[in-house]
Amino acid sequence: MRQISILGSTGSVGTQTIDLVTRAAPGAFGVTALTGGRNIALLAEQARALRPEIVVTSEPALLADLRAALAGTGLATAAGPDAIREAAARPVSLTVNAIIGAAGLVPGLTALESGATLALANKESLVAAGPLLMRRMRALGGQILPVDSEHSAIFQALAGEKTATVDRIILTASGGALRDWPLEKLETATVAEALAHPNWAMGQRITIDSASMFNKALEVIEARELFGVASAQIEVIIHRESIIHSMVGFHDGAVMAHLGVPDMRHPIGYALNWPERAALPVARLDLAKLAKLSFEAPDEARFPALRLAREVMETRGLAGAAFNAAKEIALDHFLAGKIGFMDMARLVEATLTRLSSDSGLHNDAGSLEDVLAMDHLARIRAAELAARFGQGFGRAV
C-alpha cells in the first residue's frame, strides 16, 4: 500500500486525485492526511470515505463545523496554517500538494523535508521560491513530480534524456475563454465571461488566470526552475484544442510532443503511480476524429502577463515571489469587481516597478523567511496601488 497525503483535497486537482484513489485497486493507496479550505461538507465527505489519520481545514473559524460533520468517526481534526504544516510533516510515500496560491509553499517544503516525494500542482511554490525549493530537494535527495498537465508532459518527454540535449521547451496554452475577443473589448470582460473556458473544467481562480494567461506566465517560470533550462529556451504557443499538452525540442531537431484528451486525471495519475504507468479511467484519443491541430503565436498586447514573466526571469532574486503575490492580489480585486480584466496585468507591473525601487527585489531568495517577507510586502504594495485604479480602466498609477 502506498501511503499518501492530499493537501488541498477539496479543490479541482484534489477532488480528481481522490477520484483516482477511490477507483484504484483495494489496498493500492492509504491516506494519512487530508487538508481543505471552506468546503467543510465536501472535506468531511472525503474524510469519511478515505479514513485519514487527520483532517484539517485552513479556516480556524470552521473547526467546530468540521468536528460536528465528523462526529462519531473518531478522526482527528485541526485547523489553520500550523495544522496544515503539521499534517504535511507526517511521514508518507507521496504528498499531493494541490493547495492554491502562495499558501502551498510552506506545506510543500515541509512535505519534502519529511522525506515524501512531492507531487506538485502548486506552481506558485516554484514561482515564488523555485531556487530554494529545488536546492532543498537536491540536498535531501528528494523528488518533485509536476502535476500541471504541461510540466507533466515535459517531464515524461524528458524521461531517459539528458538536459544538455534540450534545445527548447514549448508550453502549449488554450488561450482561455476570451481568446477570440477584440483586444479593445477585453477591458470590459466580466468574471462570468472569463470563466467560460472552452476546453477545461477547472477552479475559478485558475480559469481566470487561463483567460489572462497569468497561469501560463507562472508556468514559464515554473518550467525554468523544474527543468534547469535558460529562460530563452522556453516558448509559449496557443493550441486551441488542448490535445498537445507540451513539447520538448532537442538539439538534433527532433520534437517530442505529449498528446492526450484534456483530462487532469492523466498528470495526477502519472504522479500517483510513478515510476510505474498505471491504467487510468481517461478517454482514449481518436486522431482520425480530431482531424487537425492548430497553433498560433500569442499576442503579448492581449496577454501582457507573458512579457512580465520574461522580465521577472531576467530580474531573478525575489522577483518571482513579488510577481506571484501581486498577481494574487490583482485577481482578488478583479473577482471583487474593483478593477477590470486588463487592469490585473497593469497592477502587477506597477507593483513590480514600485518594489524595484524601494525593496530588495534583486536579493537572492536565500531563505524561506526572505521569500515570505517579499510576498507580504508585495501584497501590501499591490493593495495600495489597487486603490488608485478606477473601475475597469485603471491605466494610471
Secondary structure, DSSP 8 states (H G I E B T S, - for coil): -EEEEEETTTSHHHHHHHHHHHHS-TTSEEEEEEEESS-HHHHHHHHHHH--SEEEES-GGGHHHHHHHTTTS--EEEESHHHHHHHHHS--SEEEE---SGGGHHHHHHHHHTT-EEEE--HHHHHHHHHHHHHHHHHHT--EEE-SHHHHHHHHHTTT--GGGEEEEEEEE---TTTTS-GGGGGG--HHHHT--SS----HHHHHHHHHTHHHHHHHHHHHHHH---GGGEEEEE-TT--EEEEEEETTS-EEEEE--S-THHHHHHHHHTTS----S-----HHHH-----B---TTT-HHHHHHHHHHHH-TTHHHHHHHHHHHHHHHHHTTSS-TTHHHHHHHHHHHHHHHHS-TTS---SHHHHHHHHHHHHHHHHHHHTT--TT-----
